[in-house]
């Protein structure tokens, strides 16, 4: 539309289609008993005039906002992008729009999370970890009767809609992969302890160690916060100790790439001197060199499914049971045998 050009209105569409404005409104509100001929005339006129209905106005009529929220807490940038991409792919072509609601700390301010969601007048909300597991958040949304879909919940089975994957199986597989190369001194960089998934992955690593007869070494365990910087600092601490590992299991890709950066800075070659693996298969794992061995967590697919389940519930349809997505080990270039 040229600058200063008049925006088409429902009246313009009605004139071109030779129908009443009320008929145009009924077509765009999907009201019953609309004939195919009337719908075709109205949509053709709307396309010719480049007219798009006002979603907010439609929401006022139906007492809906047509807004879906996405709540997440300071995860890696790649993870956030993939969450948004999955939700937006499903909402494409729908009336609903996505509102992104980043949270500083769900554990410290669960009531603020619920208050923010309620004040945004959302029709539904997608909860990424750790909000997807926080009892106070789940209870608050249930009491407010706001539909929600949870991504990778680790607790409160049966509460709300859910889409997930088997984190323990995925973490066990990549730990077994590293052990299979002969590594016996293995460090771990954990994620934020407020995220239940971090504890699940640690359980899987320990189970793999036990099955292989490998010692779990507390002095080689560090805690990060899912960021590149935390992985970098954790690795500098690990490699400064007398007991040095031959491999590092990082609980996400950003921390793994931080570990690779710190290792190189300290003179270690990856993977000749130190093997490193991540978790997620986010974009950073594919562009770093050497490219990172990791586990593909289907974040885009899970966000897509969460949005789909919400839309079906909001339409009065059966959203279906919990959807379990599959992971995949991605073997690249950052794992090799331990140095002699």
N, C-alpha and C positions, 0 to 999 in steps of 0.2 A: 504494500500500500504506500503510495507516494505521501511525502510529508504534507500534512494539512488536508489530506483527502478524508472525506466523511466515512466513518465506519458504518458498514451495513447493519441494519437493525432487523428485528423480527417483522416489522411492518413492511420493510422493503422486500423481504422474502415472501411475505403473504401476497403483496401486489404482483410480483413476478410469477408466482405460482397460481395466482387467481383463486386464492382461498382466504379464509379469515385468519387474523393473527392467532386466534384461539386454536385453530387447526394446526398451525405451525408449532405452537407450544405443545400441543398434545403429541405431535410426532417426536419432538426432541425430548419429551419426558417419558417416552415409551409407554404411553397410556394404552389401555386395551381398546379393541374394536376400531383400530385404524386400518383402513383398507390398503392393500398393496399399491393401488393406483395413487391414492393420496400421499402415501409415504414417498413414492417415487418422485412425484411432482415437487414435493417440498424439498427433498434432498437434492434434486437436480437444481432447483432455484438457489438453494443455499450454497452449493458448490460454485455456481456461476457468479454469485455475489461475494464469494470468499467469506461467508458468514459462519461464525462459530458460536454456539450457545454459551451463555455465561454460567459456568459450573456453580459458582457461588449462589447465583440467583436460583438455580434449580435446587440447590441444597436447602435454601430457605423455604421453598415450597414444600419440599419433602421432609423437612426437619432433619436433614443430613448435611454434613460438611463436605463429603466426598474427599476426605483427607485420610491417608494412611500414614501413620508414624513409623519411623525406624529408630529405635533406641540402641545406642552402643556406648561403650566406655573405652576411651583412649586405647584402642587396639592399634595394630600396625596400619599405616596408611593403605597398604595394598589390600588388607582385609576389608577395610571400610569401603574402598572402591568396588570390590567384588560384591559386597553386600548390596550396595546401592544398585549396581548393574543388574543383579538378579531380580531385585524388586521392581526396578523400572522396566525391565523386559516384560514382566508379567502385566504391569499396569499400562503398557503401551496400548493405545486404542480404547482404553476404558475412561469413564468419567473421573475416576479417582486420581489424585495427585499424591506424590510422596513428600512427606515432611521429615527432614533429618533432625534428630534430637540427640546431639552428643552430650554425654554426662561425665562429669569429672570423677565422681566416685559413687557408685551405686551403694556400696557397703556403708559409706559414711552418711549418705543422704537419701535413703530409700523413699521417705515421705515426699521429698522434693521431686523425685522422679515421677511419682504418681500425680502430684499436684501439677507438674508441668504437662503431663499427658492430658489430664482433665481440662486444664485451662486452654489447651490447644483445640478443644472440641473435635477430637479425632473420632472417626467412625470405627477405627481399629488400629492396632499397633503390632509391629514386628519387634520382638525382643531378642537382641543378640546377647551372648554371654558378657558379663555375669548377671545382667538383669533377668535373663531367662531362667535363673535358678533362685532368685532372691524371694524368700517367702513373703516378706512385707510388700514387695512390689506386686507379686501375683495376687495376694489377698486384696490389696487396694484396688486393683483393676477389676477383680471379680466383684467386689462390693459396688463398684461404680458401674458395673455392667458394660464395660468396654471390652469388646472381643480382642483377643490377643493370640499371636502365634509365636511359639518359642523355637529358637534355633539352637541345636545341640544341647538340650537340657540334660543335666546329670542327676536330677532329683525331682521330687513332686510329680511322679508319674500320673498321668491322667488329668492333670490340671491344664486347661486350655488346649489349643492346637499345638502340634509339635512336628518338627522335621529335624532329623538328626543323622549321625553316622556313628559307627562303632569306634570311638576314640581309643579305647584300650587295645583293640585288635590292630588298629593302624600304628600306634606307637610301638606295640610289640613287634610288628613286622619290620619296622625300620631299625629297631634295636637288634633284632636277629640278623638283619643284613650286615650291620657293623661287626657283630660278633663272628659272623661267618667268615670275615676276612682275617680272623685271628686276633683281634684286639682284646686285651684283658685289663688294661688300665684306661677306663672310660670316664670322662667327666660329663656332667649334666648341667645345663643352664635351664633352670625352671622359669616358668612364666609367673605372672602376678598371682600370689597366693589367694587373692580374693576371687579368682576365677576357678570354679570347681574343676574345669577341664585340665588345669595344670596338675592337680593332684592325681587325676585319672591317668594322665600320661606317665607320671612318675611311677605309679603302681605298675604300669605295663613294662617300663624299663627294668624295674627291680625283678619282675617275674621272669623277664628274658635273661637277666643276669643269673638268677637262681637256677634256671633250667640249664644254663651253660656252665655252671659251677664257677662263676666269676664273682669276685668280691664286690660288694657295693661299698664304695669308698666315700664316706661323708666329707672328707677333706677336699674332694674333687667336685662337690656340689655347690653351685652358686644360684642365687635368685635374681632374675631380671624382671622387667615389666613389659615384655613383648617388643621393646624398641631396639633399634640398631645400637644406640648408645649403651644400653644396659648390657647387650651381648658383648660389645667391645670392652667395657670395663670389667665385666665378669671374667672374660678370657685373660685379660692382663693379670688379674689376681691369680687365676688358676695356673698360668704359665710361669708365675714368679716363684712358685713353691718348689721345694726340693723334689717332691713326688709329682712328676709330670705325666699327663695322660698321653696316649697315642691317638685318641679320638675324642670328639665332643658331640654329644647329643644335645641339640638346642630345641626347645619346645615350639619354636616357630622360625620362619625363614629370616625375618629381620634380625633376630638375635644371632642366628647362624652366620649371616653375612657380616655382622659386627664382629663375631668371633674370628672369621677369616681375615678381616682387616687388621685386628689386633695381632694375630699370629704372624702375618707377613711383616708387620712393623717390628716385631721382636725377632725376626730372622727365621721364622719357621715356614717351610714350604707346604702348601696344601695341594695334594694329599701325601707327598713323600714323607714329610715329618709328622703331619697331623691331619687325620681325617675329620671332616665336619659334615654333619647332616642337619637338616631343618625339618619343618613341618608346615604344610599348607599348599605348597607349590604356587606361591603368589608370584607376581611379575618379577620381583627382585631376584627370585631364584633362577629365573630364566635369562636374565640379562647380566648377572655378575659373572666374572671369570676367575677361576674355572666355574662353570655352571654347577649349581648346587643340587646334590642328591637330597631328595625330600619325599614326603608323602603328599599326594594330592588330596586335599580336603575339598569336596565339591561345594564351596561357599556360594558361588553363583547359583547353582542348582537348588541349594537349600533355601536361599532367599527367595528365589522364584517360586518354589513350592509353598513357602510360608505366605507369600502374597496371594497365591492362588487359593489356598485354603481359606484365608480371610475373605476374599471376594465371594467365594461360594457360600460361606456362612452368612455374609451380609445380604446375599441374594435369597436367603431362605433355603438354600440347598444343603445337602449333606456334605460337609467338608472332608469326610473320610477319616480313616485312622492315621496314626503317626506314620510318617513316611521315613524310611531308613535308606539313606543314600550310601553308595559304596565308595571306599577310598582306593587309592592305587599307589604303589611304590614307584617312584620315578628315579631311576638310576642314571646319574650323570657322571660328573668328573671329580667329585670331592671326597671319594672314598677309595682307599687302597690298603694294602697290607701294612701292618705296623713296621716302623723302621727297625733294622737289625739291631 
